[in-house]
Amino acid sequence: MSKQDDCITSSFISHSPLETIAFGKKLGESLKPNSIVCFYGDLGAGKTTLIKGIVQGVTGKNYYVNSPTFVYLNIYDGIKSVFHFDLYRIQNEDEFVGMGFEEYFFSSGVCCIEWSERIVNIIPSNAVKIEMQHLDESSRQIVVREELR
């Protein structure tokens, strides 16, 4: 973990989906209500797998988690709710706001946003940013950046 003037960055290498889920669960347990977590990475980078762990950590439940590519949003209720967005099919911020999704930013739950670069201009500056990268067939590098508040 490194600390710069206004940001904390940590990096983790996952060697399997189970390690990615376990890392996500620990991260989810540490997220505060009203957190927004933005995910960046290519198709198949493991974003949804990491979100599965976050959902476990935030809700305290073991949900079946899949990417809401065609429905845009899945909601998982529990200790705190998780609002899981997949914006792969969204064109811009206007479409996102027009669907009323921006309201979830002000909820007491945790927003997990795949393909968040589609709405970069409306994401709050204090959002947690997670970059995922393929290292090989089963390994992923996960970099977490969090603004200091």
Buried (B, 14 or more C-beta within 10 A) or exposed (E): EEEEEEEBBEEBEBEEBEBBBBBBBEBBBEBEEBBBBBBBBEEEBBBBBBBBBBBBBBBEEEBEBEBBEEEBBBEBEBEBBBBBBBBBEBEBBEBBEEEEBEEBBEEEBBBBBBBBEBBEEBBEEEBBBBBBBBEEEEBBBBBBBBEEE
